[in-house]
Amino acid sequence: MADGRGPDVASGQRSGDGRRRNPVPQSFQTRLTFAFMAVVALTLTLVAPVIVVRLDDFFRHQEETRLKERSDATAAIIVRAIVDTMGNRKAVVWTDPATGTSTLAPAVRTLLTDAGLLQLVTDQVAQATVRVQFGPATQETDGMMVPDPDPNLTFVASMRVPPTSPQKPDPAISPVTSALGRANDGGDWGVVIELSDPYTSRASTLATITGLLLVMAGAAFLVAVLVAAFLAHRFTVPITRLTEASRRLAEGDLASRVATDELSSGTLELRAVSTQFNQMADRLEESVSIIRRDRDRSRDFLADVSHELRTPIAAMRTFVELLQGPAGLDPAARAEFLDSSAVQLDRLDWLAQNLLELSKLDSGLVLLDLRPDDIRGTIESAVEQQLASAERKGIGLTVALPDRPLRISHDPPRIGQVVTNLVGNALKFTERGGEVHVIARAEPDGGARIEVRDTGVGIPTAELPLVFDRFYRGTALNEARSAGSGLGLSIVKSILDMHHGTIAVESRVGRGTRFVVTLPRDPREVDEVDAQAPDPPGDAAATAPARALSHPDEPKVDVSSPTGDPAVHHDQAPLTETSGPAETTTTPAPERSLPHP
């Protein structure tokens, strides 16, 4: 069977570089076929002779038993014929006392030879060479008559009738003897009959069976070759296909898989290997896709950073060039350009800080200091930092907190940054006279829910899935949206991912936006995170407002605080949600607000 190595391999010749090639076939299919054929051939070689030997022993024993029966019959016929001829008074064999020589009665000799009794018995009964010896007999203690044959009283007769097919003389059959003694008034006598070279069909039967065994062995070997080739092909085809899939995968075809219909036809081990290969390929393709996405995102990130940095730098370059010209001599123009340059420097500093913060969050350099604290203080402190900005812009800012501790394991500075960014975003996109509400409440599973709702310009439906992308600022619906850096919500999402939390956004153009943040009781106890959509407001249920959910890509929690579980919500009163415009009904809660000017 060809294995792709050429005839010089099979003969063990040297290759072109002088090294001796291995004569053993390297193909697994060829090796498996040869091994199966060798096993079958060895089995037939060992079993066939054993079968022939056992059959030979069986037939030999059977023929010897039959020969013994014919020997006894021959002895009985000869003795009966002599008794009928001589009677019990005449001596058949007598011995001369002086010389000790035994003599056979002439009538007996005549009966055996001239009358043809011996030849008749040989041809018809014995069917073998018959040797007859006469002699005196003695009686043993058990009453048996034991003849003492005299070699001088021996008669031999051979078969004159030709054997019938498939019989022939069989010298391999051991001679058998039968002894028969007879008491006589003229002297006890006996006869010993020996039969040899009988006519048997043992040899021809054994030869026929041996030939049949050879034919069957040849047929069995041929079938074994076919079965071995089939099984080897069946075993190696999945391996070959797995090899081809591996080769394509190595060449860059990440979609290369072992077909699922081939998995069910292979052995358990091959199915397991193929399944593991497909899983490995899936993970590899997913990893490469992630790497490519990260690469693309890095390129986009660098391009966005370059663009963001280029804008204030270009503005400051323009101001410097103007100040170097005639405008530098005008005190009012110089003051204006210097103030504008200071604004651009502040923007650069703010942008650098945000980029550094986002880089730390993405690289895992930030370790969460998880503390089982009351999150109400964190939220209230973050909202208070925005009161001055809300007052300056003429926007009402309120916060509603539960009247009982809302204790979860969290990093207070990071969660405060989340609330600050969300409230700052809401103030930025809300016009004078609008309102921003911050509401916190407990979740049934022991976590916390923070909602930031405004009455600002809103976000178009098509832009909702993009609001958490870096540097995305959306369409220029207003000045504030186009002036931002687009990093605030990206930082929020990264912090929530580290806390195994979720964030969802719901918005309507001209009606406002609502962000809902959910935090688990303890990030260390969370395996999978499912983002929850905000509760639909009562006045918008029929119109199905657009929503965008932000799922954590992969939970990443690094903690520096002790891992003991905090006591959470031991004394918290149940909170319910109304069907109104996303308000919460609680027991009287402390509220901080800035009235409209």
C-alpha positions as CSV (number, residue, x, y, z in Angstrom):
1,M,0.0,0.0,0.0
2,A,1.5,3.3,-1.0
3,D,2.6,5.6,1.7
4,G,4.1,8.4,-0.3
5,R,7.8,7.5,0.5
6,G,8.8,5.9,-2.8
7,P,10.2,2.5,-3.7
8,D,13.6,3.2,-2.3
9,V,12.1,3.5,1.2
10,A,10.5,0.1,1.0
11,S,13.7,-1.5,-0.1
12,G,15.8,0.3,2.5
13,Q,18.0,2.1,0.0
14,R,20.0,5.2,0.7
15,S,18.5,8.5,-0.2
16,G,20.2,11.2,-2.3
17,D,22.0,12.8,0.7
18,G,23.6,9.5,1.6
19,R,21.5,8.8,4.7
20,R,19.8,5.4,4.9
21,R,16.1,5.7,4.6
22,N,13.8,3.8,7.1
23,P,12.3,0.7,5.3
24,V,9.4,0.7,7.7
25,P,6.3,2.4,6.2
26,Q,5.7,5.7,7.9
27,S,2.0,5.9,7.0
28,F,-0.2,5.1,10.0
29,Q,-2.8,3.5,7.6
30,T,-0.1,1.3,6.0
31,R,1.3,0.3,9.4
32,L,-2.1,-0.5,10.8
33,T,-3.0,-2.6,7.7
34,F,0.2,-4.5,7.8
35,A,-0.1,-5.1,11.5
36,F,-3.6,-6.4,11.2
37,M,-2.5,-8.7,8.3
38,A,0.5,-9.9,10.3
39,V,-1.8,-10.8,13.2
40,V,-4.2,-12.7,11.0
41,A,-1.4,-14.5,9.2
42,L,0.3,-15.5,12.4
43,T,-2.9,-16.7,13.8
44,L,-3.6,-18.9,10.8
45,T,-0.1,-20.2,10.8
46,L,-0.4,-21.3,14.4
47,V,-3.9,-22.5,14.3
48,A,-3.9,-24.5,11.0
49,P,-1.2,-27.0,12.0
50,V,-2.8,-27.6,15.4
51,I,-6.1,-28.3,13.7
52,V,-4.4,-30.8,11.3
53,V,-2.6,-32.6,14.1
54,R,-5.7,-32.8,16.2
55,L,-7.7,-34.2,13.3
56,D,-4.9,-36.7,12.5
57,D,-4.9,-37.9,16.1
58,F,-8.7,-38.2,16.0
59,F,-8.8,-40.2,12.7
60,R,-5.8,-42.4,13.8
61,H,-7.5,-43.3,17.1
62,Q,-10.8,-44.0,15.2
63,E,-9.0,-46.3,12.7
64,E,-7.1,-48.1,15.5
65,T,-10.4,-48.8,17.3
66,R,-12.0,-50.2,14.2
67,L,-8.9,-52.3,13.5
68,K,-9.1,-53.7,17.0
69,E,-12.7,-54.7,16.4
70,R,-11.9,-56.4,13.1
71,S,-8.9,-58.2,14.8
72,D,-11.2,-59.6,17.5
73,A,-13.7,-60.7,14.8
74,T,-11.0,-62.3,12.8
75,A,-9.7,-64.3,15.8
76,A,-13.3,-65.4,16.7
77,I,-14.0,-66.6,13.1
78,I,-10.8,-68.5,12.8
79,V,-11.2,-70.2,16.3
80,R,-14.9,-71.1,15.5
81,A,-13.9,-72.6,12.2
82,I,-11.1,-74.7,13.7
83,V,-13.4,-75.9,16.5
84,D,-16.1,-76.8,14.0
85,T,-13.5,-78.8,12.0
86,M,-11.5,-80.5,14.9
87,G,-14.0,-80.6,17.7
88,N,-12.9,-80.7,21.4
89,R,-11.2,-84.1,21.4
90,K,-8.6,-83.8,18.7
91,A,-5.5,-81.9,19.5
92,V,-5.1,-78.7,17.4
93,V,-1.6,-78.0,18.7
94,W,0.6,-80.5,20.5
95,T,4.1,-80.3,21.8
96,D,6.8,-83.0,21.7
97,P,8.0,-83.5,25.3
98,A,11.4,-84.5,24.1
99,T,12.2,-81.6,21.9
100,G,9.6,-79.1,23.0
101,T,8.6,-78.4,19.4
102,S,4.9,-77.5,18.8
103,T,3.1,-79.0,15.8
104,L,-0.2,-77.8,14.2
105,A,-2.7,-80.3,13.2
106,P,-2.6,-80.9,9.4
107,A,-6.4,-80.4,9.1
108,V,-6.0,-76.9,10.6
109,R,-3.2,-76.1,8.2
110,T,-5.3,-77.3,5.3
111,L,-8.3,-75.3,6.5
112,L,-6.3,-72.1,6.7
113,T,-4.3,-72.4,3.4
114,D,-5.9,-74.9,1.0
115,A,-9.5,-74.1,2.0
116,G,-8.7,-70.4,1.8
117,L,-10.2,-69.5,5.2
118,L,-7.3,-67.2,6.1
119,Q,-7.5,-65.3,2.8
120,L,-11.2,-65.0,3.0
121,V,-11.1,-63.6,6.5
122,T,-8.3,-61.2,5.4
123,D,-10.2,-59.8,2.4
124,Q,-13.7,-59.7,3.9
125,V,-13.3,-59.2,7.6
126,A,-9.8,-57.9,8.5
127,Q,-9.2,-55.7,5.4
128,A,-5.6,-55.6,6.5
129,T,-2.5,-57.8,6.5
130,V,-3.2,-60.7,8.8
131,R,-0.6,-62.5,10.9
132,V,-1.8,-65.7,12.7
133,Q,0.3,-67.5,15.3
134,F,-0.8,-70.8,17.0
135,G,0.6,-72.2,20.2
136,P,-0.4,-74.0,23.4
137,A,-2.4,-72.1,26.0
138,T,-2.4,-72.0,29.7
139,Q,-5.2,-71.0,32.1
140,E,-4.6,-68.1,34.4
141,T,-5.9,-67.8,37.9
142,D,-8.8,-65.7,36.7
143,G,-9.9,-68.4,34.3
144,M,-8.6,-66.7,31.2
145,M,-6.9,-68.9,28.6
146,V,-3.6,-67.2,27.5
147,P,-2.0,-68.6,24.4
148,D,1.8,-68.9,24.0
149,P,2.3,-68.4,20.2
150,D,5.0,-70.4,18.5
151,P,6.9,-68.5,15.7
152,N,7.1,-71.7,13.7
153,L,3.3,-71.9,13.6
154,T,2.8,-68.6,11.8
155,F,0.6,-67.8,8.8
156,V,0.5,-64.5,7.0
157,A,-2.0,-63.2,4.4
158,S,-2.2,-59.9,2.6
159,M,-5.1,-58.2,1.0
160,R,-5.8,-59.3,-2.6
161,V,-8.9,-57.1,-3.1
162,P,-7.9,-53.6,-4.3
163,P,-9.0,-50.8,-2.0
164,T,-12.0,-48.7,-3.0
165,S,-11.5,-45.0,-3.4
166,P,-10.6,-43.1,-1.2
167,Q,-9.1,-46.0,0.8
168,K,-5.5,-47.2,0.6
169,P,-3.1,-49.1,2.8
170,D,-2.2,-47.0,5.8
171,P,1.1,-48.1,7.4
172,A,0.8,-45.2,9.9
173,I,-1.8,-47.1,11.8
174,S,-0.2,-49.1,14.6
175,P,-0.7,-53.0,14.4
176,V,-3.2,-54.4,16.8
177,T,-3.4,-57.9,18.2
178,S,-6.1,-60.2,19.6
179,A,-5.4,-63.3,21.6
180,L,-7.9,-66.1,22.1
181,G,-7.4,-69.4,24.0
182,R,-9.4,-72.6,23.9
183,A,-9.6,-75.5,26.3
184,N,-9.3,-78.9,24.5
185,D,-9.2,-82.5,25.7
186,G,-6.3,-83.1,23.3
187,G,-4.5,-80.1,24.7
188,D,-5.3,-76.5,25.4
189,W,-4.4,-74.2,22.5
190,G,-4.7,-70.6,21.4
191,V,-4.2,-68.2,18.6
192,V,-2.8,-64.7,18.3
193,I,-4.1,-62.5,15.5
194,E,-2.2,-59.4,14.4
195,L,-3.6,-56.9,11.9
196,S,-1.4,-54.3,10.2
197,D,-1.5,-52.0,7.1
198,P,-5.3,-51.7,7.0
199,Y,-7.2,-50.1,4.2
200,T,-8.3,-46.6,5.5
201,S,-9.5,-43.3,4.2
202,R,-7.6,-41.4,6.9
203,A,-4.9,-40.0,4.8
204,S,-7.2,-38.9,2.0
205,T,-9.7,-37.3,4.4
206,L,-6.9,-35.5,6.2
207,A,-5.5,-34.3,2.8
208,T,-8.9,-33.1,1.8
209,I,-9.4,-31.3,5.1
210,T,-5.9,-29.8,4.9
211,G,-6.6,-28.5,1.4
212,L,-9.9,-27.0,2.6
213,L,-8.1,-25.4,5.5
214,L,-5.6,-23.8,3.1
215,V,-8.4,-22.5,0.9
216,M,-10.2,-21.2,3.9
217,A,-7.1,-19.7,5.4
218,G,-6.4,-17.9,2.1
219,A,-9.9,-16.6,1.9
220,A,-9.7,-15.6,5.6
221,F,-6.5,-13.8,4.9
222,L,-7.9,-12.0,1.9
223,V,-11.0,-10.9,3.9
224,A,-8.6,-9.8,6.7
225,V,-6.7,-7.7,4.2
226,L,-9.9,-6.1,3.0
227,V,-11.2,-5.6,6.6
228,A,-7.8,-4.2,7.7
229,A,-7.7,-1.8,4.8
230,F,-11.3,-0.7,5.6
231,L,-10.7,-0.3,9.3
232,A,-7.3,1.4,8.8
233,H,-9.0,3.8,6.3
234,R,-11.8,4.4,8.8
235,F,-9.4,5.1,11.6
236,T,-7.0,7.3,9.6
237,V,-9.5,9.4,7.6
238,P,-10.6,11.4,10.7
239,I,-6.9,11.8,11.6
240,T,-6.1,12.9,8.1
241,R,-9.0,15.4,8.1
242,L,-7.9,16.6,11.6
243,T,-4.4,17.0,10.2
244,E,-5.8,18.9,7.2
245,A,-7.8,21.2,9.5
246,S,-4.7,21.8,11.6
247,R,-2.7,22.6,8.5
248,R,-5.3,25.1,7.3
249,L,-5.5,26.6,10.8
250,A,-1.7,26.9,10.8
251,E,-1.8,28.6,7.4
252,G,-4.1,31.2,8.8
253,D,-7.6,29.8,8.1
254,L,-9.1,30.5,11.5
255,A,-12.5,29.2,10.3
256,S,-11.0,25.7,9.7
257,R,-12.9,23.0,11.7
258,V,-13.5,19.3,11.7
259,A,-17.0,18.7,10.2
260,T,-19.5,17.8,12.9
261,D,-20.9,15.0,10.7
262,E,-17.5,13.3,10.8
263,L,-17.4,13.4,14.6
264,S,-20.3,10.9,15.0
265,S,-18.6,8.3,12.7
266,G,-15.3,8.1,14.5
267,T,-14.2,6.3,17.6
268,L,-14.7,7.8,21.0
269,E,-11.1,8.9,21.3
270,L,-11.0,10.5,17.9
271,R,-14.3,12.3,18.6
272,A,-12.9,13.6,21.8
273,V,-9.7,14.8,20.0
274,S,-11.8,16.4,17.2
275,T,-14.1,18.1,19.6
276,Q,-11.1,19.5,21.6
277,F,-9.6,20.7,18.3
278,N,-12.8,22.5,17.4
279,Q,-13.0,24.0,20.8
280,M,-9.3,25.1,20.6
281,A,-9.9,26.5,17.1
282,D,-13.0,28.4,18.5
283,R,-10.9,29.9,21.3
284,L,-8.0,30.7,19.0
285,E,-10.4,32.4,16.5
286,E,-12.0,34.3,19.4
287,S,-8.6,35.3,20.8
288,V,-7.4,36.4,17.4
289,S,-10.6,38.3,16.9
290,I,-10.1,40.0,20.3
291,I,-6.5,40.8,19.4
292,R,-7.5,42.2,16.1
293,R,-10.3,44.3,17.7
294,D,-7.9,45.5,20.3
295,R,-5.4,46.3,17.6
296,D,-8.0,48.2,15.6
297,R,-9.2,49.9,18.8
298,S,-5.6,50.8,19.6
299,R,-5.2,52.3,16.2
300,D,-8.4,54.2,16.5
301,F,-7.5,55.2,20.0
302,L,-4.1,56.6,18.9
303,A,-5.8,58.4,16.0
304,D,-8.4,59.9,18.3
305,V,-5.7,60.9,20.9
306,S,-3.7,62.4,18.2
307,H,-6.7,64.3,16.9
308,E,-7.7,65.4,20.4
309,L,-4.2,66.6,21.2
310,R,-3.8,68.3,17.9
311,T,-6.8,70.6,18.4
312,P,-5.6,72.5,21.6
313,I,-2.0,72.5,20.3
314,A,-3.1,74.0,17.0
315,A,-5.2,76.6,18.9
316,M,-2.3,77.5,21.2
317,R,0.1,77.7,18.2
318,T,-2.3,80.1,16.6
319,F,-2.5,82.3,19.7
320,V,1.3,82.3,20.0
321,E,1.7,83.4,16.4
322,L,-0.9,86.1,16.8
323,L,0.8,87.3,20.0
324,Q,4.1,87.4,18.2
325,G,2.5,89.7,15.6
326,P,0.8,93.1,16.0
327,A,-1.9,91.6,18.3
328,G,0.8,91.2,21.0
329,L,1.0,94.9,21.4
330,D,-2.7,95.3,22.1
331,P,-3.2,94.6,25.9
332,A,-6.8,93.6,25.4
333,A,-6.0,91.1,22.6
334,R,-3.0,89.8,24.5
335,A,-5.1,89.1,27.6
336,E,-7.8,87.4,25.5
337,F,-5.3,85.2,23.8
338,L,-3.6,84.3,27.0
339,D,-6.9,83.4,28.7
340,S,-7.8,81.3,25.7
341,S,-4.3,79.6,25.9
342,A,-4.9,78.9,29.5
343,V,-8.2,77.2,28.7
344,Q,-6.5,75.1,26.1
345,L,-3.8,74.1,28.6
346,D,-6.5,73.1,31.1
347,R,-8.1,71.1,28.4
348,L,-4.8,69.4,27.6
349,D,-4.2,68.7,31.3
350,W,-7.7,67.3,31.7
351,L,-7.4,65.2,28.6
352,A,-4.0,63.8,29.8
353,Q,-5.4,62.9,33.2
354,N,-8.4,61.1,31.6
355,L,-6.2,59.2,29.2
356,L,-3.9,58.2,32.0
357,E,-6.9,57.1,34.1
358,L,-8.4,55.0,31.3
359,S,-5.0,53.5,30.5
360,K,-4.6,52.4,34.1
361,L,-8.0,50.9,34.2
362,D,-7.5,48.9,31.0
363,S,-4.1,47.7,31.9
364,G,-5.1,46.4,35.3
365,L,-2.8,48.6,37.2
366,V,-5.7,49.9,39.3
367,L,-6.4,47.7,42.3
368,L,-9.9,48.1,43.8
369,D,-10.0,48.7,47.5
370,L,-13.2,46.9,48.2
371,R,-14.8,48.0,51.5
372,P,-18.1,46.9,53.0
373,D,-19.2,50.5,53.4
374,D,-22.6,52.4,53.1
375,I,-22.7,53.5,49.5
376,R,-25.1,56.4,50.4
377,G,-22.2,58.5,51.6
378,T,-20.2,57.9,48.4
379,I,-23.2,59.0,46.3
380,E,-24.0,62.0,48.4
381,S,-20.4,63.2,48.4
382,A,-20.2,62.9,44.6
383,V,-23.4,64.8,44.1
384,E,-22.3,67.6,46.4
385,Q,-19.3,68.2,44.3
386,Q,-21.6,69.0,41.4
387,L,-23.9,71.4,43.2
388,A,-21.8,74.4,42.4
389,S,-21.8,73.6,38.7
390,A,-25.5,73.0,38.8
391,E,-26.1,76.3,40.5
392,R,-23.9,78.1,38.0
393,K,-25.8,76.6,35.1
394,G,-29.2,77.1,36.7
395,I,-30.1,73.4,36.8
396,G,-32.0,71.8,39.7
397,L,-30.0,68.8,41.1
398,T,-31.6,66.5,43.6
399,V,-30.6,63.2,45.2
400,A,-32.9,60.6,46.8
401,L,-31.3,58.0,49.1
402,P,-32.8,55.3,51.3
403,D,-33.2,56.1,54.9
404,R,-31.4,52.9,56.0
405,P,-27.8,51.9,55.3
406,L,-27.2,50.6,51.8
407,R,-24.0,48.6,52.6
408,I,-22.2,46.8,49.8
409,S,-18.6,46.0,49.1
410,H,-17.2,48.6,46.8
411,D,-14.3,51.0,46.1
412,P,-15.7,54.4,47.3
413,P,-13.4,56.7,45.3
414,R,-14.1,54.7,42.1
415,I,-17.9,54.6,42.6
416,G,-17.7,58.3,43.4
417,Q,-16.0,58.9,40.1
418,V,-18.8,56.9,38.3
419,V,-21.5,59.1,39.9
420,T,-19.5,62.3,39.3
421,N,-19.0,61.5,35.6
422,L,-22.7,60.6,35.1
423,V,-24.0,63.7,37.0
424,G,-21.4,65.9,35.2
425,N,-22.6,64.4,31.8
426,A,-26.2,65.1,32.8
427,L,-25.5,68.7,33.8
428,K,-23.5,69.2,30.6
429,F,-26.3,68.2,28.3
430,T,-29.2,69.8,30.3
431,E,-30.2,73.3,29.5
432,R,-30.8,76.1,32.0
433,G,-34.0,75.4,34.0
434,G,-33.8,71.7,33.6
435,E,-33.5,69.0,36.3
436,V,-31.1,66.2,37.2
437,H,-32.2,63.5,39.6
438,V,-30.0,61.0,41.3
439,I,-31.8,58.1,42.9
440,A,-30.3,55.1,44.8
441,R,-32.1,52.1,46.2
442,A,-31.4,48.5,47.2
443,E,-31.7,45.5,44.9
444,P,-33.5,42.2,45.9
445,D,-30.2,40.3,45.6
446,G,-28.4,42.6,48.1
447,G,-26.8,44.9,45.5
448,A,-27.4,48.6,44.8
449,R,-29.0,50.5,42.0
450,I,-28.1,54.0,41.1
451,E,-30.1,56.0,38.6
452,V,-29.1,59.4,37.1
453,R,-31.9,61.0,35.1
454,D,-32.0,64.4,33.4
455,T,-34.3,66.5,31.2
456,G,-31.6,67.3,28.7
457,V,-31.3,67.1,24.9
458,G,-31.3,63.3,24.8
459,I,-29.4,60.9,22.6
460,P,-30.6,59.7,19.1
461,T,-31.5,56.1,18.9
462,A,-28.8,55.2,16.4
463,E,-26.1,56.6,18.8
464,L,-27.1,54.7,21.9
465,P,-24.9,51.7,21.2
466,L,-21.9,53.9,20.8
467,V,-22.0,56.1,23.8
468,F,-19.5,54.0,25.8
469,D,-16.9,54.1,23.0
470,R,-13.8,56.2,23.6
471,F,-13.8,59.7,22.1
472,Y,-17.3,59.3,20.9
473,R,-19.2,62.5,21.3
474,G,-22.2,61.9,19.0
475,T,-23.7,64.5,16.6
476,A,-23.4,68.2,17.4
477,L,-26.9,68.5,18.9
478,N,-25.5,71.2,21.2
479,E,-22.3,72.8,22.0
480,A,-21.6,70.7,25.1
481,R,-21.8,67.5,23.2
482,S,-19.3,68.5,20.6
483,A,-16.9,70.1,23.1
484,G,-16.4,67.0,25.3
485,S,-13.6,64.4,25.0
486,G,-15.8,61.3,24.9
487,L,-13.8,59.6,27.7
488,G,-16.1,60.0,30.7
489,L,-18.5,57.1,29.9
490,S,-15.6,54.8,28.9
491,I,-14.1,55.4,32.3
492,V,-17.4,54.7,33.9
493,K,-17.8,51.4,32.1
494,S,-14.3,50.3,32.9
495,I,-14.8,51.0,36.6
496,L,-18.1,49.1,36.6
497,D,-16.6,46.2,34.8
498,M,-14.0,45.9,37.6
499,H,-16.9,45.9,40.1
500,H,-18.8,43.3,38.0
501,G,-21.5,45.8,37.7
502,T,-23.6,46.9,34.7
503,I,-24.8,50.2,33.2
504,A,-27.8,50.7,31.0
505,V,-28.9,53.9,29.2
506,E,-32.3,55.0,28.0
507,S,-32.9,58.2,26.1
508,R,-35.3,60.2,24.0
509,V,-34.3,63.2,22.0
510,G,-35.7,66.4,23.6
511,R,-37.0,64.5,26.6
512,G,-33.9,63.5,28.5
513,T,-31.6,60.6,29.3
514,R,-31.5,58.1,32.1
515,F,-28.5,56.0,33.1
516,V,-29.0,53.0,35.5
517,V,-26.0,51.5,37.3
518,T,-26.3,48.2,39.2
519,L,-23.7,47.0,41.6
520,P,-23.5,43.5,43.2
521,R,-23.4,42.9,46.9
522,D,-19.8,41.7,46.6
523,P,-17.9,41.6,43.3
524,R,-15.9,38.6,44.5
525,E,-19.1,36.5,44.6
526,V,-20.1,37.2,41.0
527,D,-19.3,34.8,38.1
528,E,-21.5,36.1,35.3
529,V,-23.1,39.5,34.9
530,D,-26.3,40.3,33.1
531,A,-27.1,43.9,32.3
532,Q,-30.5,45.0,33.3
533,A,-32.5,47.6,31.3
534,P,-33.9,50.7,33.1
535,D,-37.5,50.4,34.1
536,P,-39.6,52.0,31.4
537,P,-41.2,55.3,32.5
538,G,-45.0,55.3,32.8
539,D,-45.5,58.0,30.2
540,A,-43.3,56.3,27.6
541,A,-44.4,52.7,27.9
542,A,-46.4,52.7,24.8
543,T,-43.8,54.4,22.7
544,A,-41.0,51.9,23.7
545,P,-38.0,54.3,24.1
546,A,-34.7,53.2,22.7
547,R,-32.3,51.5,25.2
548,A,-28.7,50.5,25.1
549,L,-27.1,48.0,27.5
550,S,-23.5,47.9,28.4
551,H,-22.3,44.4,29.4
552,P,-18.9,43.8,30.9
553,D,-16.6,42.2,28.4
554,E,-14.8,40.1,31.0
555,P,-15.0,40.4,34.7
556,K,-11.7,41.7,36.2
557,V,-11.5,42.2,39.9
558,D,-8.3,43.1,41.8
559,V,-8.9,43.7,45.4
560,S,-6.7,44.9,48.2
561,S,-9.2,44.7,51.0
562,P,-9.9,41.7,53.2
563,T,-12.0,39.0,51.5
564,G,-14.4,38.5,54.4
565,D,-18.1,39.0,53.5
566,P,-19.6,42.2,54.8
567,A,-22.9,42.4,56.6
568,V,-25.3,43.8,54.0
569,H,-28.9,45.0,54.4
570,H,-29.6,43.6,57.9
571,D,-31.9,46.5,58.7
572,Q,-33.0,47.8,55.3
573,A,-36.7,48.4,54.7
574,P,-38.2,47.1,51.4
575,L,-38.4,49.5,48.5
576,T,-41.0,49.5,45.7
577,E,-41.0,50.9,42.3
578,T,-44.0,53.0,41.0
579,S,-45.4,53.1,37.5
580,G,-44.8,56.8,37.2
581,P,-42.0,58.6,35.4
582,A,-39.1,56.5,37.0
583,E,-39.7,57.8,40.5
584,T,-39.0,55.7,43.6
585,T,-41.4,55.4,46.5
586,T,-39.5,55.1,49.7
587,T,-39.8,56.1,53.3
588,P,-38.8,59.8,53.7
589,A,-35.3,60.1,52.5
590,P,-32.8,63.0,52.9
591,E,-32.8,65.1,49.7
592,R,-30.3,67.7,48.6
593,S,-31.5,70.1,45.9
594,L,-30.6,73.3,44.2
595,P,-33.7,75.3,43.4
596,H,-34.1,77.0,40.0
597,P,-32.7,80.6,40.0
